[in-house]
Structure formats: structure tokens, C-alpha cells
Amino acid sequence: MSISDAKAQLQQAVEHGEEASRVARELMSKAEEAAGTTASAAQDSSHDKPGEAIGLYQQAREKAEEAMQSLTAANAAVQEYIGTI
């Protein structure tokens, strides 16, 4: 594989990583919306399931944020590597 081919493939990997970051950002937003909607709909409820669901939505949001941070770091590493070849 030529250097230019390798760089092109690595750039494609970065683009995939950026797309995955956008998806993670959207997941964070939707999880927040779901938690808020659940909290609003169940505000007068004494049942424990809405609280459980809200906690799980918040957990999903946090994990999506972690994924986004990892994707950003991975893309930075690939871009740094591209600069060395």
C-alpha cells in the first residue's frame, strides 16, 4: 500500500470517527430529552420506575459523553499519525 493510499484510508477513519461523534452527541441530547420527559410525566407519581428510568437515561447520556471523548482522542491520534507519514 502506498503512503498516499494509507493516508486516504486514515482520513476516512477520521471521518467515520467524526460521524460517530455526531451520533454520540445526538444520543446525549435524546437521552436528556427522555429523562426530562419522563420526569415531567411522572412528577406526581410515587412509583419507583420513573426514577429508575431517569437514572438509566442519565447513565446512557454519561456513557455517550465518554464515547464522544474517546472518539475525539482517537481521531486526534490518527491525525497526528497522518502527520508523521
C-alpha positions in Angstrom: 0.0 0.0 0.0 1.3 3.4 -0.9 1.7 6.2 1.6 -1.0 8.2 -0.1 -3.4 5.2 0.0 -2.7 4.8 3.7 -3.3 8.5 4.3 -6.5 8.4 2.4 -7.7 5.4 4.4 -6.7 7.0 7.7 -8.5 10.2 6.7 -11.6 8.0 6.0 -11.2 6.6 9.5 -11.2 10.1 11.0 -14.4 10.9 9.0 -16.1 7.8 10.4 -14.9 8.8 13.9 -16.4 12.3 13.4 -19.7 10.7 12.2 -19.7 8.5 15.3 -19.1 11.6 17.5 -22.1 13.3 15.9 -24.2 10.2 16.7 -23.0 10.2 20.3 -23.8 13.9 20.6 -27.3 13.2 19.3 -27.7 10.2 21.7 -26.7 12.5 24.6 -29.4 15.0 23.6 -32.1 12.4 23.2 -31.3 10.7 26.5 -31.6 14.1 28.2 -34.9 14.7 26.5 -36.1 11.3 27.5 -35.1 11.9 31.1 -36.8 15.3 31.1 -40.0 14.0 29.5 -40.2 11.1 32.0 -39.6 13.4 34.9 -42.3 15.7 33.7 -44.8 13.0 33.0 -44.3 11.2 36.3 -43.9 14.2 38.7 -47.0 13.3 40.7 -46.2 9.6 40.7 -44.9 7.7 43.8 -43.9 4.7 41.7 -40.2 3.9 41.7 -39.9 3.0 38.0 -39.8 6.6 36.6 -36.9 7.4 38.9 -35.2 4.3 37.8 -35.7 5.2 34.1 -34.5 8.7 34.6 -31.3 7.4 36.2 -30.7 5.0 33.4 -31.3 7.8 30.8 -28.7 9.9 32.7 -26.3 6.9 32.7 -26.7 6.5 29.0 -26.0 10.2 28.4 -22.8 9.9 30.5 -21.7 6.9 28.6 -22.4 8.6 25.3 -20.3 11.5 26.5 -17.4 9.2 27.4 -17.7 7.6 23.9 -17.6 11.0 22.3 -14.4 11.9 24.3 -12.8 8.6 23.3 -13.7 9.2 19.6 -12.2 12.7 19.8 -9.0 11.3 21.3 -8.8 8.5 18.7 -9.3 11.0 15.8 -6.6 13.2 17.2 -4.2 10.3 17.4 -4.9 9.2 13.8 -4.5 12.8 12.6 -1.2 13.0 14.5 -0.1 9.8 12.9 -1.1 11.0 9.4 1.2 14.0 10.0 4.1 11.7 10.6 3.8 9.6 7.4 
